[in-house]
Amino acid sequence: MRIVICGSMSAIEKMKSVAAQLEDMGFSPILPKEEDWSGVPESKIHEFKRILSMGHFAEVAHEDTRAIVVINEPKNGVADYIGANTFAEIALAFYFGKKIFLLNNIYDKLADELLAWGAIPLFGDVRDVRVDL
């Protein structure tokens, strides 16, 4: 079963760890593409980010994707952090009827939307990911 992993790229190592756990559970996790930004000219950064975002949005919206798992690790002293791009991925998942899991707790600043959209906090335990067939 296909599950897309979302979150800040600063948490890529945690994403890989969660992907390995999900794979051990029988899921087919999809990670964001890691790209080398060092060779991208400053004038092309926004275009490059747009292309990467569209690619991951397509993974979320894919008809075989059943759920997303958001890696909402603390960032810059903010617990359960969810950034703008990740929130857009969550909104897309909600729109397309995908289940939404948050690795940690509900991010306070977005609690109204996350709760209304049915986001399920895992409190750090990926073993609680359940997706109906």
N, C-alpha and C positions, 0 to 999 in steps of 0.2 A: 504494500500500500504506500502510495507516494505522499510524502510530507515535505513541505518546504520550510527551511530554517531561515529566519529573518533576524536582523539585529544590526547593531553598530559593528563595523568592520574592526573596531578596536577589540572586539570580543571574538575574533575569528578562531582562536585556539579553543575557546569554550564551545563555539559552534561545532568544531571538528569533534570534540569530545562527546557532545550531545548526539551528533550524527552517528558516531560509532555505537553509542548506547541504543539508539533507535534501530540501527541496522541489526544489532544483536537481538532486538525484540521482533524482527521480521518486517520492519518498515523499509522503504526505499527513500532515504533522506536526500534532499537536494540542497546543496550549500550555495551561497552567493559565490560568484566567480571572483577569485583573487587576481587582481591585476597590478602590474607595476606602473605606478603613476609617475615615476621619476623621469620617464622619457616623454611625458605629455607636455607640450608647450603650454605655458600659462594661458595663452589665447584660446586653447582647445579644451581646457579643464571642464567647463560647463557642458560642452558637447559630449565629452568622454563620460561624464557622470550621467548625463541623460541616456546615453546608449546602455550603460550598465544597469541603470534603474529600469529601463524598459525591458531589458532581458529578464531581470528578476521578477518584475511585475507579470511577465508572460508565464513564468514558472508558477507563480501564485494562482493565476487565473486558469492555468491548464486544466482541461476537463478531467484528467486523472488525479489531480491533486485533491486530497481529501481534507487536509488540515495544514496549518502552519504552527510552528513552534518558535516563539519569539524569545530570543536570548536577551533578556532585560536585566543584564548585570549592572551593578553600581558603576557610575561614570562621573568623574569630577566631583565626587562626594554626594552624588544624587542617587538614592536607592531606587532600584527597579526601573532604571532609566529607559525611556523610549524616545528616540529622536524623530525628527520630522519624516525622514524617508521610511523608517520602520512603521511609523503611524500610518503613512500612506499605504504601505503593504497590508497592514491590518485592515484598513478601510476597504481595500480591494478584496481581501479574503471574506470580509463580512458581506460585501455586495454579491459575491459569487457563491455564497452559502457554504464556505469552508469553515471547519471548526478552528477556533483560535485558542491556542495554549500559550500561556506566559510562563517561562521557566521559573520565575520568582513570583512576587506578589503583584497586585494591581498598582500601576504607577499613579500616584495621587493626582498629579496634574491632569491626567486624562481619564480619571476614574468614571465619570459619568458616561462617556462614550464606550469605554471598554466594558463596563457592566451592561450597558444597554445592548451592546453587540455580542454579548454572551462569552466574553473572554474568560478562560478558565485558568486560574493561577495554579501552578504545580508546586509551589513552595520548594523548588529545587529538586523535586523527585520526578525524573523523566518517566519512571515506571508507571506513573499515573496517566500517561497518554492513552486514551481510549478513543477509537474511531469506529463507528458502526459501519458495517459493510453495506 
